[in-house]
Amino acid sequence: MKKINKYTIMLLLLLAICLSACGLEASTAEQTEAATATPETTPHDLPPLPSDTPEPLPTETPQDERELYIVSIEGTKYRSEPVSEEINVLGTLSVGTKVLCVEDRGEFMLVELENGKQVWVNSWYIDAADESLAQQRAADYLQARTSRESYVPMEGEPVYYCIASVLNCRTEPNTTSTILYQIVTGTKVNIYGRDNNFYLCRLPNGKTCYCSMDWLSDEATFVQLDGAVDLRVFLSGAEFDLLFASSNNITGKAMYPAIPLLEEKTAFMLLEAYQKFQEDGYTIKIYDAYRPRSAQIKLFDIVQDSRFIADPNYGGSWHQRGRAIDMSLIDLSTGKELEMPTPMHTFNMDAARTSSSQWTEEARKNVDYMTQVMTDAGFGTIETEWWHFEYTGPGQYLHYEIDYSSLWTRPVSEYVPKY
């Protein structure tokens, strides 16, 4: 074997070093290229890593299961205790006010007002918002009274008429029970039956109560006065709720007898509108017609605002001359009053025609329709009361202070129509 000289060994070492350097350079280049290359996927595209902490479940808003009720009688009193005493009255509620039932004790219900305050209200004055529940409660209320041993039913639920100036409607068939409401002369009620010396009645507002038999008659009456018309016989299909002739008004007292009079020409104009309403499926509900000056004075003393109650010292109102009427409309198919902007005789700007942009669409539509029919018949309006219509043209006037005791009352069977 030939010996490898030292020069050959040095040449081989040099060649090995060169080859090693070339390999390192290639590896570094590959790493640099890999580091600077744009990845095909990002970390956000990758599925999340498993976690031992479970995801929180969505929270549910708890449902308020308390029943909603709506006030059905204007001026409903709310109390600190479930008893009918004036000392525990905290305030009053308007028709349409919504409350939530907290506790039902039968005659009284603990309710929560919109401001969160909890108070007591007599259940007679509120209706369940749910129609089926309202019907069931009314049926239960009636059943409890017609099942008493002292109750004697009357066939056909005949219509009777109030012949008292003001008649108390009570919770029980006796003169010591709570007075729930008052009706006035000529008010029509349906009679379920009698209990002791009281009739169990259904009022025009659908509520059930007891009224003394002594002041209800199966024949209506009317009054005669030259130049005037008693609307109870002139518009036999109209409804009447003469608020100022009962305690159901801002004075808390009846101010004059419930005899809805109008001057004769004005009455014929109203008849024209009434017939149009009937053709369209409605009837008139009359809240006030002729109003004596003495009542106007009492009202103005309370309201003190001539926008809503005309100052009797400066001409007064057309009501005093038998030329004005406060009214609403009843849907004949349902028997219910149409939606209107406010309760009757709400003496503030909510009731003003100039506030119509704030009314609901339905209320505005109903007022517009009623106004169109009444103005077509010759009536005018005033800006501050959606319910008021008046005739200011030529013709006769009624005396501003009629002596009601001088009016001749006769049974309706003797009435001779004027048209």
Secondary structure, 3 states (H helix, E strand, C coil): CCCCCHHHHHHHHHHHHHHHHHHHHHHHHHHHHHHHCCCCCCHHHCCCCCCCCCCCCCCCCCCCCCCEEEECCCCEEEECCCCCCHHHEEEEECCCCEEEEEEECCCEEEEECCCCCEEEEEHHHEEECCHHHHHHHHHHHHHHHHCCCCEEECCCCCEEEECCCEEEEECCCCCCCCEEEEEECCCEEEEEEEECCEEEEECCCCCEEEEEHHHEECCCEEEECCCEEEHHHHCCCCEECCHHHCCCCCCCCCCCCCCCEEEHHHHHHHHHHHHHHHHCCEEEEEEECCCCHHHHHHHHHHHCCCCCCCCHHHCCCHHHHCCEEEEEEEECCCCCECCCCCCCCCCCHHHCHHHHHHCCHHHHHHHHHHHHHHHHCCCEEECCEEEEEECCCCCCCCCCCCCHHHCEEEEHHHCCCCC
